[in-house]
Amino acid sequence: MNPRITDAINHLRSLISFMFITANLLIWLPGLILAAIVRILLPIAPVNKAMFTLVSLIYKAAVSVDTWYLTQILKISLNIEDPQECLDDLSRPGKSLIICNHQSWFDIFILQTLICRSGPILQFVIKRELLWVPVLGWVCLVLDFPRMQRKKDPNSRLLDLQVAEKASLNLSHEQGALMLFPEGTRFTPEKHLAGVSPYKHLLTPKIGGFGVILQSINEDARILDVTIGYQPTDADCWRCMSGVVNNITVKVVSTEVGEIGDAALWLNQCWRSKDAWLDHEAN
């Protein structure tokens, strides 16, 4: 087939996928808004618990629809390398922090498929600017995702650390896993070069928010270190939504918080292991 025709078909498939996922979000959004309003008007423990249960059911239903589309329509296959007990840990309420490399917006769909199939809903730590994205930003706002400014001035950094601390404390009384991208932004060759990253396939992880969360959660909590590898390695979200990127490998490693001494040393060791694994997968 003519390459131009193939490209046009792939772009059309990506557009259809984008419209399907957006429609799926819009269908469930009214229920999320209703639950949020009830929690605000009736801020008492039994109501909060009931509304969180409702939100969890809605969240998982939406993720199930997306997962069906990605696996059955786009035929995307997730090859997961993990001891099963790593994912089984997620069944314990309020006891998980998940970290992951960040290459594409498609990472979010993979993580939701991976985690929500048998575990809790994901509370993503997001950049504040994401709230301005139509539909997606509304969902983030209603679900009350922790929002960081990710700026370099001291005041912004202090506010971000406070957000991280509050988010980690919430793990102790609500079912849900806190999801953090320590790199703070998606990987691109330009960002990799500008940041002078010591890693071949990754940006340098930021210790700030991760360190605060680590200090605030219980020692028996678990950290799931997730690494996502795409083939081809430069695949972006738009290409993934066309279904042409159907070889995605995921590695999961579980660590108990009490086993971690120096947070910066541990995080950078994780990134060295990720980089070596991604390099192996790319070759």
C-alpha positions as CSV (number, residue, x, y, z in Angstrom):
1,M,0.0,0.0,0.0
2,N,1.1,3.6,-0.7
3,P,2.9,5.0,2.4
4,R,0.8,8.1,2.2
5,I,-2.4,6.1,2.3
6,T,-1.0,4.1,5.2
7,D,-0.1,7.2,7.1
8,A,-3.6,8.7,6.5
9,I,-5.3,5.5,7.7
10,N,-3.1,5.5,10.9
11,H,-3.9,9.2,11.6
12,L,-7.6,8.4,11.1
13,R,-7.4,5.5,13.5
14,S,-5.7,7.7,16.1
15,L,-8.4,10.3,15.7
16,I,-11.1,7.7,16.2
17,S,-9.3,6.3,19.3
18,F,-9.0,9.9,20.7
19,M,-12.7,10.5,20.2
20,F,-13.6,7.2,21.7
21,I,-11.5,7.8,24.9
22,T,-12.8,11.4,25.2
23,A,-16.4,10.2,24.9
24,N,-15.8,7.6,27.5
25,L,-14.5,10.2,29.9
26,L,-17.5,12.5,29.2
27,I,-20.0,9.6,29.9
28,W,-18.7,9.0,33.4
29,L,-17.9,12.7,34.3
30,P,-21.4,13.6,35.6
31,G,-21.2,10.8,38.2
32,L,-17.8,12.0,39.3
33,I,-19.0,15.6,39.6
34,L,-22.1,14.5,41.6
35,A,-19.9,12.5,44.0
36,A,-17.5,15.5,44.4
37,I,-20.4,17.9,45.2
38,V,-21.9,15.5,47.8
39,R,-18.5,15.2,49.5
40,I,-18.2,19.0,49.6
41,L,-21.7,19.6,50.9
42,L,-21.6,16.7,53.5
43,P,-18.0,16.5,54.7
44,I,-18.6,13.7,57.2
45,A,-16.7,10.3,57.3
46,P,-19.5,7.9,56.3
47,V,-20.5,10.1,53.3
48,N,-16.9,10.5,52.3
49,K,-16.4,6.8,52.4
50,A,-19.5,6.1,50.4
51,M,-18.6,8.7,47.8
52,F,-15.1,7.4,47.5
53,T,-16.5,3.9,46.9
54,L,-18.8,5.4,44.2
55,V,-15.8,7.3,42.6
56,S,-13.7,4.1,42.6
57,L,-16.5,2.1,40.8
58,I,-16.9,4.8,38.2
59,Y,-13.1,5.2,37.7
60,K,-12.6,1.4,37.3
61,A,-15.6,1.2,34.9
62,A,-14.1,3.9,32.7
63,V,-10.7,2.2,32.8
64,S,-12.3,-1.1,31.9
65,V,-13.9,0.4,28.8
66,D,-10.5,2.0,27.7
67,T,-8.7,-1.3,28.4
68,W,-11.2,-3.2,26.3
69,Y,-10.7,-0.7,23.4
70,L,-6.9,-0.8,23.6
71,T,-6.6,-4.6,23.8
72,Q,-9.5,-5.8,21.7
73,I,-9.8,-3.1,19.0
74,L,-6.3,-1.7,18.7
75,K,-4.9,-5.2,19.6
76,I,-2.2,-3.8,22.0
77,S,-0.5,-6.5,23.9
78,L,1.1,-5.7,27.3
79,N,4.0,-8.0,28.1
80,I,4.4,-7.7,31.8
81,E,7.6,-8.8,33.6
82,D,6.8,-9.0,37.3
83,P,6.5,-11.3,40.2
84,Q,2.8,-11.7,40.6
85,E,3.0,-10.7,44.3
86,C,4.2,-7.2,43.2
87,L,0.7,-6.5,41.8
88,D,-1.0,-8.5,44.5
89,D,0.3,-5.9,47.0
90,L,-2.0,-3.4,45.4
91,S,-5.0,-5.2,47.0
92,R,-4.0,-3.7,50.3
93,P,-5.9,-0.4,50.7
94,G,-3.9,2.8,51.0
95,K,-0.5,1.2,51.0
96,S,1.1,1.9,47.7
97,L,3.2,4.5,46.0
98,I,3.9,3.9,42.3
99,I,6.8,5.5,40.3
100,C,7.4,5.2,36.6
101,N,9.5,6.6,33.7
102,H,7.5,9.0,31.6
103,Q,7.8,8.8,27.8
104,S,4.3,9.4,26.5
105,W,0.8,10.3,27.5
106,F,0.0,6.7,26.7
107,D,1.9,5.7,29.9
108,I,-1.3,6.7,31.8
109,F,-3.5,4.2,29.9
110,I,-0.9,1.5,30.5
111,L,-0.6,2.2,34.2
112,Q,-4.4,2.3,34.6
113,T,-4.8,-1.0,32.8
114,L,-2.0,-2.6,34.9
115,I,-3.0,-1.3,38.3
116,C,-6.8,-1.0,38.3
117,R,-7.4,-4.5,37.0
118,S,-7.0,-5.9,40.5
119,G,-5.9,-3.0,42.7
120,P,-7.0,0.5,43.7
121,I,-7.6,3.6,41.6
122,L,-4.6,5.8,40.8
123,Q,-4.1,9.3,42.2
124,F,-1.8,10.9,39.7
125,V,0.5,13.7,40.9
126,I,0.1,16.2,38.0
127,K,1.3,19.5,36.8
128,R,-1.1,22.3,37.5
129,E,-1.2,23.3,33.8
130,L,-3.0,20.0,33.0
131,L,-6.2,21.4,34.6
132,W,-6.6,23.6,31.5
133,V,-6.8,20.6,29.2
134,P,-10.5,20.2,28.2
135,V,-12.2,17.0,29.6
136,L,-9.0,15.5,31.0
137,G,-8.4,18.6,33.2
138,W,-12.0,18.4,34.4
139,V,-11.5,14.8,35.4
140,C,-8.3,15.6,37.3
141,L,-10.0,18.4,39.1
142,V,-13.1,16.3,40.1
143,L,-10.9,13.5,41.3
144,D,-8.8,16.0,43.3
145,F,-5.5,14.8,41.9
146,P,-2.5,16.4,43.7
147,R,-1.3,19.4,41.6
148,M,2.2,20.6,41.5
149,Q,3.6,23.8,39.8
150,R,6.9,22.3,38.8
151,K,8.7,25.7,38.8
152,K,12.2,26.4,39.9
153,D,11.6,29.4,42.3
154,P,11.8,28.6,46.0
155,N,8.2,29.5,46.8
156,S,6.8,27.2,44.1
157,R,9.1,24.4,45.3
158,L,7.9,24.8,48.9
159,L,4.2,24.7,47.7
160,D,5.0,21.5,45.7
161,L,6.6,19.8,48.7
162,Q,3.5,20.7,50.8
163,V,1.3,19.1,48.1
164,A,3.4,16.0,48.1
165,E,3.2,15.7,51.9
166,K,-0.6,16.1,51.9
167,A,-1.0,13.6,49.1
168,S,1.1,11.0,51.0
169,L,-0.8,11.5,54.2
170,N,-4.1,10.9,52.4
171,L,-2.8,7.4,51.6
172,S,-3.3,6.4,55.2
173,H,-7.1,6.8,55.2
174,E,-8.3,6.4,51.6
175,Q,-8.0,3.5,49.3
176,G,-5.9,4.5,46.3
177,A,-2.4,4.3,45.0
178,L,-0.4,7.5,44.6
179,M,1.2,7.7,41.1
180,L,4.4,9.8,40.7
181,F,6.5,10.5,37.6
182,P,9.9,11.4,39.3
183,E,11.2,12.9,36.0
184,G,8.5,15.5,36.2
185,T,7.9,15.6,32.5
186,R,7.8,13.4,29.4
187,F,11.1,12.3,27.9
188,T,12.1,13.9,24.6
189,P,15.6,14.1,23.0
190,E,15.6,17.8,23.4
191,K,14.8,17.6,27.2
192,H,17.4,14.8,27.5
193,L,20.1,17.0,26.0
194,A,19.1,20.2,27.8
195,G,19.0,18.4,31.2
196,V,22.4,16.7,30.6
197,S,20.9,13.4,31.8
198,P,23.4,10.7,32.8
199,Y,21.0,8.1,31.5
200,K,20.5,7.0,27.9
201,H,16.8,6.5,27.8
202,L,15.6,8.6,30.8
203,L,15.6,12.1,32.2
204,T,17.2,12.7,35.6
205,P,14.7,11.9,38.4
206,K,13.8,14.7,40.9
207,I,14.2,13.7,44.5
208,G,12.1,16.6,46.1
209,G,8.5,15.3,46.0
210,F,9.6,11.7,46.1
211,G,11.7,12.3,49.2
212,V,8.8,14.1,51.0
213,I,6.3,11.3,50.2
214,L,8.8,8.7,51.4
215,Q,9.1,10.4,54.7
216,S,5.4,10.8,55.1
217,I,4.1,7.2,54.4
218,N,4.3,4.2,56.7
219,E,7.4,2.0,56.6
220,D,5.2,-1.0,55.7
221,A,3.9,0.8,52.6
222,R,5.2,-0.5,49.3
223,I,6.7,1.3,46.3
224,L,6.1,-0.3,42.9
225,D,8.8,0.7,40.5
226,V,7.3,0.4,37.0
227,T,9.3,0.7,33.8
228,I,7.5,1.0,30.4
229,G,9.3,0.1,27.2
230,Y,7.9,0.9,23.7
231,Q,8.9,-0.7,20.4
232,P,9.8,1.5,18.5
233,T,11.4,3.4,21.4
234,D,10.3,6.8,20.0
235,A,6.6,5.9,20.0
236,D,4.3,8.7,21.1
237,C,0.7,8.7,22.2
238,W,-0.7,9.5,18.8
239,R,1.1,6.6,17.2
240,C,0.1,4.3,20.0
241,M,-3.6,5.2,19.5
242,S,-3.4,4.1,15.9
243,G,-2.6,0.6,17.0
244,V,0.8,0.4,15.1
245,V,2.7,0.2,18.4
246,N,1.5,-3.1,19.7
247,N,4.7,-4.3,21.4
248,I,4.8,-2.7,24.9
249,T,6.8,-4.3,27.7
250,V,6.3,-3.5,31.4
251,K,8.6,-4.4,34.2
252,V,7.5,-4.1,37.9
253,V,9.7,-4.3,41.0
254,S,8.2,-4.0,44.5
255,T,10.1,-2.5,47.5
256,E,9.0,-1.9,51.1
257,V,9.5,1.7,52.3
258,G,11.3,0.4,55.4
259,E,14.0,-1.1,53.2
260,I,15.0,2.2,51.8
261,G,17.7,4.2,53.5
262,D,18.9,7.1,51.4
263,A,16.0,8.2,49.1
264,A,18.2,9.9,46.5
265,L,20.6,7.0,46.4
266,W,17.7,4.5,46.0
267,L,15.9,6.5,43.3
268,N,19.0,6.9,41.2
269,Q,19.8,3.2,41.5
270,C,16.3,2.5,40.3
271,W,16.9,4.8,37.3
272,R,20.2,3.0,36.5
273,S,18.4,-0.3,36.5
274,K,15.6,1.1,34.3
275,D,18.1,2.5,31.9
276,A,19.9,-0.8,31.6
277,W,16.6,-2.7,31.1
278,L,15.3,-0.3,28.5
279,D,18.7,-0.5,26.6
280,H,18.4,-4.3,26.6
281,E,14.8,-4.1,25.3
282,A,15.7,-1.7,22.6
283,N,18.4,-4.0,21.2
